[in-house]
Amino acid sequence: MFPDFVPSGSVRSAAAVNEQIRALWMRAGGSLSAQERAEYELLVVEWAKAIRAEMLEAA
C-alpha cells in the first residue's frame, strides 16, 4: 500500500484527495516514477468517486 493511501471504503472529500494529488506531483518534481504513477492513478479514481458522491449529495 502507498503512503497516505486511504482504502476505497473510506470517505474523503474531493478537495482532500486533490490536495494529495498536488502534493504527489510536487514531490515528484513533475515526472512520476512507475510507483508514483500507480499511486496517482489510484488517487484519480478516488477523486472521481468523491466528486460523484459530492454531486449526489448536492442534488
PyMOL commands that set and color helices and strands:
alter all, ss='L'
color gray80, all
select helices_A, chain A and resi 14-28+34-58
alter helices_A, ss='H'
color red, helices_A
deselect
rebuild
show_as cartoon
